[in-house]
Amino acid sequence: MSNRMSRIGMLACFVSALVVVFSYGSNVASGASDSGLYRSQAVVSGQGEANRALGLAQCLEDVLVKVSGDPRLIGDPKVVELTGQAAGFVARFRYRDRMSGIPIHDEQGSYDRPHDLAVEFDKAKVDAALQSLGREPWLSTRPRVVVFLAVHGRKESFALTSDSEHDPDMRTALAAAAERVGLRMALPTRTQFALKGKSRDIPAEDFDVALTGTLAWSDRALGWIADWRLHSPGRIYHWQIRGVGFDDAFRNGMRGAVQVLSGHGQPQ
């Protein structure tokens, strides 16, 4: 590892001790309003009822996690049972053809064209479902999560920042992972990343927390290894995921963050 990336690794460890961090210009994911928490989206094939049912089930599970802040609900047998009745929780839905403007060709019909299924669920019904699961909505002000991430890829190492030319797909995936759990997310600029602990030199905002991590490619693990840390009053939470794509690594990081911040304890 180069001296430069050694410094980045040291910075990641240092920043994990910060609770209040810089004022960042790059709010990659917008804050979710109460109504936004009850909305989700899935990609489905066509507009048929069978595929719509699958999409609604995925969206309902996402919303139950997003509203409660508890990713441990994913795959819970009681949640699986509820998602089988997802249509009964829906307030409204709509489709968007992802291939809009591209003519249908050969034997293709609209039934197999990919669509975005956007769903809004009934707030009272979702809240009642959460109560039946022993959870409640997390509707207090949600902090903005500022992500300090050092990436060690197959060919190069870099810090993931808002103004870097490195891997825009990673920035997009990280923003999507934050939005999926109802968190606002920001990345530092290269200059802010390099400032290390000199946060006193930059105006601070309330409700900012630092999520620090490393994302390292491993041939042995057959994928990325993500290591995450989040500082909460009196405790530093640490969790890890191995052998996954970076999309799954970012979902793991944001699910862990929302679990800690909503008061649901140590991420798995």
JOFEN-V594647 format. One record per pair of residues at least 4 apart in sequence whose ideal C-beta (glycine too) atoms are under 7 Angstrom apart, sorted by the first residue. I is the first residue (numbers start at 1). GAP is how many residues later the second one is. Records with the same first field share a line. If there is no record, write none. Layout:
I: GAP, GAP
This chain:
1: 4, 5
2: 4, 155
3: 4
4: 4
5: 4, 145, 147, 152
6: 4
7: 4
8: 4, 142, 151
9: 4, 141, 205
10: 4
11: 4, 185
12: 4, 136, 138, 200, 201, 202
14: 182, 183
15: 133, 195, 197
16: 194, 196, 213, 215, 220
17: 214
18: 181, 192, 213
19: 190, 212
20: 184, 188
21: 125, 178, 187, 189
22: 166, 170, 177, 180, 182
23: 179, 180, 181, 182
24: 122, 162, 164, 168
26: 136, 160, 161
27: 157, 159
28: 143, 147, 157, 158, 159
29: 146, 149, 150, 154, 155, 156
30: 154
31: 111, 153
32: 4, 5, 150
34: 105
35: 4
37: 29, 30, 145
38: 25, 29, 82, 83, 85, 88
39: 80, 81
40: 19, 22, 23, 79
41: 18, 75, 76, 77
42: 13, 16, 17, 75
43: 71, 73
44: 7, 8, 10, 11, 71, 73
45: 6, 67, 69
46: 5, 64, 65, 66, 67, 69
47: 5, 48, 63, 68
48: 4, 63
49: 4
51: 4
52: 4, 65
53: 4, 34
54: 4
55: 4, 62
56: 4, 30, 31, 34, 63
57: 4, 26, 27, 29
58: 4
59: 4, 60
60: 4, 22, 23, 26, 29, 61
61: 4, 13, 18, 22
62: 4, 118
63: 4, 58, 63
64: 4, 9, 15, 62, 65, 66
65: 5, 6, 8, 9, 116
66: 114, 115, 116
67: 59, 63, 70, 71
68: 5, 62, 67, 68, 69, 70
69: 69, 189, 190, 192, 193, 195
70: 65, 189, 192, 194
71: 184, 187, 188
72: 192
73: 6, 60
76: 4
77: 4
78: 4, 55
79: 4, 54
80: 4
82: 47
86: 4
89: 32, 33, 36, 37
90: 29, 31
91: 29, 30, 31
92: 28
93: 24, 25, 26
94: 24
95: 20, 21, 22
96: 19, 20, 22
97: 16, 18
98: 16, 17, 18
99: 14, 15
104: 4, 5, 6
108: 4
121: 4, 5
122: 4
123: 4
124: 4
125: 4
126: 4
127: 4, 10
128: 4
129: 4
130: 5, 6, 7
131: 5
138: 124
141: 66
142: 40, 41, 42
143: 64, 65, 66, 118
144: 40, 42, 63, 64
145: 33, 38, 39, 40, 64, 66, 112
146: 40, 42, 62, 64
147: 27, 38, 40, 64
148: 40, 45, 62, 64
149: 11, 64, 66
150: 9, 64
151: 6, 7, 9, 64
152: 5, 62, 64, 65
153: 4, 64
154: 63
158: 6, 8
159: 31, 34
160: 4, 6, 10, 11, 27
161: 26, 27, 28, 29, 32
162: 25, 26, 27
163: 26, 27
164: 26
168: 4
169: 4
170: 4, 76
171: 4, 16
172: 4
173: 4, 73, 74, 77
174: 4, 11, 76
175: 4, 10
176: 4
177: 73, 74, 76, 77
178: 5, 6, 7, 76
180: 71
181: 73, 74, 77
183: 71, 74, 75
188: 4, 5
189: 4
190: 4
191: 4
195: 6
199: 5
204: 4
209: 21, 52
210: 21
211: 17, 19, 42, 46
212: 17
213: 13, 14, 15, 16, 40
214: 13
215: 9, 11, 31, 34
216: 8, 9
217: 7
218: 5, 7
221: 4, 21, 22
222: 21
223: 20, 21, 22
224: 20, 21, 22, 25
225: 17
226: 14, 15, 23, 26, 27
227: 13
228: 10, 11, 12, 25, 28
229: 7, 8, 9
230: 7, 27, 30
231: 5
232: 5, 28
237: 23, 29, 30
239: 17, 28, 29
241: 7, 8, 11
244: 4, 5
246: 4
247: 4
248: 4
249: 4
250: 4
251: 4
252: 4
253: 4
254: 4
255: 4, 12
256: 4, 11
257: 4
258: 4
259: 5, 6, 8
260: 7
